[in-house]
Amino acid sequence: MHHLQHLVEQYGYLALLIGTFFEGETILVIAGFLAHRGYLQLPWVALVAFAGSYAGDQLFFYLGRRYGPRLVAKRRRLRARTRKVLRLLHRHHLPVALGFRFLYGIRTVTPFAIGMSGLSPWRFLLLNGIGAMVWAWCVGALGYAFGSVAESLMGHLKRYELWFAVGIAAAGALLWLVTRLRQRDE
């Protein structure tokens, strides 16, 4: 267990940054849980998650803006998901631009589609920043609260913390797999 603590303390923030750059809900919940356990600090967890998510979504926005139509024309699944997001954007522009991180299943394609939508880069920079900060604090705090609830239910949590972290990761992986299988069937 001491080895796990050392790994988390040494690489936890870097893993969080990389994980949130690409998607990140599961890794952020785990980081929040680990902050409750004292291995990470919740303000740093939120800040690193914000940075990773913000940077990743800015990149995907610019990829959509620059290469979107060409990439969508070549990939049938990407085309279907992008159309879905563009329809949502047409009806609910501001809420989607602010809250897409909370829309599991289309979270990763949304900044790409927003880039294709013609939204001003400066406007997306602002909306993305607000959305990333809210998401980082909410999801990080959810993981922290999960640690608190688990500790109150289980008492001495130290001997179960690895199992809780693995359980959260497994639940996240299962949710990801179910979403991918659904998208493949569409």
Buried (B, 14 or more C-beta within 10 A) or exposed (E): EEEEBEEBEEEBBEBBBBBBBEBBBBBBBBBBBBBBBEBBEBEBBBBBBBBBBBBBBBBBBBBBBEEBEEBBEEEEEBEEBBEBBBEBBEEEBEBBBBBBBBBEBBBBBBBBBBBBBEBEEEEBEEBBBEBBBBBBBBBBBBBBBBBEEBBEEEEEBEEBBEEBBEBBBEEBEEBBEEBEEEBEEE
